[in-house]
């Protein structure tokens, strides 16, 4: 959490966060899904801080179902477990899903004892994982109130996220003044995600960006740097599948 201090200083309390907090309060469990860089980890970070503040919970950030069970203390009801990329980091990892399947009974026991669990997953990975998850053994996964799509933002939330990242980011005053007339179009863009605001607020990502309407629109729409990062995380089979798609136009 300390390492995310800069990001958390720019946080906007969105409807997705409120729904996630309500689910965590009622069920002790929430799964945050969304496309890459949509803000899942940021919301999970804020939930972790709230757990420390509201329940004085000991907070553990883990990456494996076996570790969750290993660190659970049934005599300590206020434990908070945060599992980022629960079913794979950049692509589906069957070992993780099977690990959750083998421990669903213990997960249910943890929740009954008062533990809180937050998981995150990229939407395309979760859609693949659902084919193998024993959702019948863990009915919470079938309830919409605990599976939160963090990409669902209002225009006001998008404006506030964009404002915070530019105001508290590292861009010089000249850049902020020049881009200001274009910001309404950025916030209204259907491809806007919180990562868009983060990158616009950091000179590292805007080198060579012309501050006129077409270039900024392409920056938001194409998200080429983010796409390259996602592609680098895929395995050879996925690269081959993408190559076939592009070859067939």
C-alpha positions, -999 to +999 in steps of 0.1 A: +000+000+000+029+024+008+043+018-027+009+028-042+008+061-022+011+083-053-017+065-072-040+064-041-036+102-037-054+106-070-082+082-062-118+089-071-145+071-052-166+056-081-199+038-082-179+006-089-160+011-056-192+017-036-207-015-050-176-034-042-175-021-007-212-029-002-206-065-015-176-069+008-195-057+038-225-079+031-209-111+017-172-108+028-162-114-008-160-094-041-145-101-075-134-071-095-133-077-132-124-054-161-101-049-191-064-044-185-056-011-166-093-004-159-086+003-122-091-031-106-060-029-085-066+007-075-101-002-061-086-033-044-060-010-028-087+013-015-107-016-001-076-028+017-071+006+032-108+007+042-104-027+058-075-015+079-095+015+090-130+001+094-122-034+108-086-030+119-080-060+097-046-076+091-042-073+053-024-099+032-018-095-006-013-130-020-011-146-054-020-182-049-051-201-035-029-223-013-013-193+003-047-179+012-056-211+031-021-213+046-023-178+061-059-180+073-062-179+111-097-191+122-091-174+156-086-140+139-119-130+123-108-097+109-084-109+082-084-093+048-071-112+018-063-095-015-056-117-045-046-098-077-050-116-110-067-145-093-070-167-125-038-155-144-018-124-149-020-117-186-037-150-197-057-178-183-037-201-160-055-234-154-034-244-124-047-214-105-084-221-113-080-258-103-063-246-071-094-225-063-117-254-071-099-276-046-102-250-019-137-236-023-151-254+008-123-238+028-130-204+013-166-207+023-155-216+058-132-185+059-161-162+049-184-177+075-157-170+102-155-133+091-126-132+067-128-107+038-116-117+003-111-094-027-100-109-060-093-092-093-092-106-128-091-093-163-124-097-180-113-120-208-094-142-183-124-145-160-147-154-190-123-182-198-119-193-162-157-196-157-157-226-179-136-245-154-147-228-121-171-249-100-194-220-096-221-243-082-198-251-053-193-214-046-227-197-055-214-162-046-196-162-080-230-164-097-244-134-079-240-101-098-237-081-067-202-096-059-189-096-095-182-059-102-172-045-136-149-017-127-151-003-163-186+010-157-178+047-150-201+078-153-190+108-173-185+128-140-163+100-126-142+101-158-138+139-156-127+137-120-102+109-126-087+129-155-086+161-135-069+144-105-042+127-126-033+159-145-035+182-115-014+158-093+007+143-121+041+153-134+032+173-165+045+208-167+021+237-166+025+244-203+013+209-212-017+212-189-027+246-203-024+234-239-044+201-234-071+217-212-095+225-242-093+188-253-100+172-219-138+171-223-134+150-254-110+127-236-134+121-207-163+115-231-144+091-253-159+055-252-124+040-249-114+061-218-101+041-189-083+053-157-050+042-172-056+068-200-056+095-173-025+081-156-006+082-189-017+116-199-005+128-165+030+114-170+055+129-195+070+095-200+039+084-220+033+117-239+066+122-256+059+130-292+022+135-286+008+164-306-017+183-286-044+186-312-078+169-314-069+140-338-037+130-321-052+130-286-082+111-298-059+084-313-039+083-280-071+074-261-086+051-288-056+030-299-038+027-266-008+013-285+017+013-256-007-005-234-015-030-262+022-037-266+026-044-229-004-069-230+010-086-261+044-091-245+027-110-217+011-136-239+024-171-246+035-183-280+002-200-288-017-168-282+008-149-304+002-175-331-036-171-328-033-133-331-010-137-361-036-158-379-063-133-371-043-104-386-032-125-416-069-131-424-075-094-420 
